[in-house]
């Protein structure tokens, strides 16, 4: 049984996660939201590469998309999404893509 657990642990991979953060209004300071979100991602997933992108939505509203790498063993991102939701100016948080990293 112990060998099975070890082999399962060895097969865990890194996953690349993209989250989309919607602000409450077009006037929301996305830089502050980004700073807060990156801090929470770092706490949840550890140090790692991130990519940030601002995506126009409609009528001046822009969404913040953040892509980061985390260990698959961490499991679901629900706790992270709930933490980001607490940042002032955030209306919603949604995981829009999860991919297994190769290599």
Secondary structure as GFF3:
##gff-version 3
##sequence-region A 1 103
A	DSSP	alpha_helix	2	10	.	.	.	ID=ss1
A	DSSP	beta_strand	14	23	.	.	.	ID=ss2
A	DSSP	alpha_helix	30	45	.	.	.	ID=ss3
A	DSSP	beta_strand	50	58	.	.	.	ID=ss4
A	DSSP	beta_strand	61	71	.	.	.	ID=ss5
A	DSSP	three_ten_helix	72	74	.	.	.	ID=ss6
A	DSSP	alpha_helix	78	85	.	.	.	ID=ss7
A	DSSP	beta_strand	90	100	.	.	.	ID=ss8
###
